[in-house]
Amino acid sequence: MVRFNPALGEDHFISNFISGMEEELRPVVTMWKPLTLANAFQLAQLEEASNEARQKKWRTGASFTLPPSQ
């Protein structure tokens, strides 16, 4: 993208990329203040993988049971 419009800096593309992310990814990627578009992309991928693992754990996790009351 930068090759096609060198007047726009890396910050512009990072900002556009982050603003187009899913709501739950945006704050995490922003928190790390990526300096390159490639870094922002990697952070988004890591957060997506983390979210998927968390969801999988909740779907397949053991059900919670209370001990019998006395």
C-alpha positions in Angstrom: 0.0 0.0 0.0 2.7 2.4 0.9 4.3 1.8 -2.6 1.1 3.1 -4.2 0.8 6.2 -2.1 4.1 7.2 -0.5 2.6 10.4 0.8 0.7 8.4 3.4 2.9 7.3 6.3 2.9 4.0 8.1 0.9 5.5 10.9 -2.0 6.1 8.5 -2.1 2.5 7.5 -1.8 1.2 11.1 -4.6 3.5 12.2 -6.9 2.3 9.3 -6.1 -1.3 10.0 -6.8 -1.0 13.8 -10.1 1.0 13.2 -11.3 -1.9 10.9 -10.7 -4.6 13.5 -13.3 -6.4 15.5 -14.3 -4.6 18.6 -12.7 -7.0 21.0 -9.3 -7.0 19.2 -8.9 -3.2 18.9 -8.0 -2.2 22.5 -5.4 -5.0 22.9 -3.6 -4.2 19.6 -3.8 -0.4 20.4 -2.4 -1.0 23.9 0.9 -2.4 22.4 1.3 0.7 20.1 2.5 -1.2 17.0 5.1 0.8 15.0 4.6 -1.1 11.8 1.6 -2.5 9.9 3.2 -5.9 10.0 3.5 -5.7 13.8 -0.1 -4.6 14.1 -1.1 -7.6 12.0 0.9 -10.0 14.1 -0.6 -8.6 17.3 -4.1 -9.0 15.9 -3.4 -12.6 14.9 -2.0 -13.4 18.4 -5.1 -11.9 20.0 -7.5 -13.8 17.7 -5.7 -17.1 18.5 -5.9 -16.3 22.2 -9.6 -15.5 22.0 -10.3 -18.7 20.1 -8.4 -20.8 22.7 -10.4 -19.1 25.4 -13.7 -19.8 23.7 -12.7 -23.4 23.0 -11.8 -23.9 26.7 -15.2 -22.5 27.8 -17.1 -24.8 25.3 -15.2 -28.0 26.2 -14.5 -27.2 29.9 -15.8 -29.3 32.7 -19.1 -28.1 34.1 -19.0 -26.5 37.5 -20.8 -28.4 40.3 -21.4 -27.3 43.8 -20.6 -29.8 46.6 -23.6 -31.2 48.4 -24.8 -29.1 51.2 -25.0 -30.6 54.6 
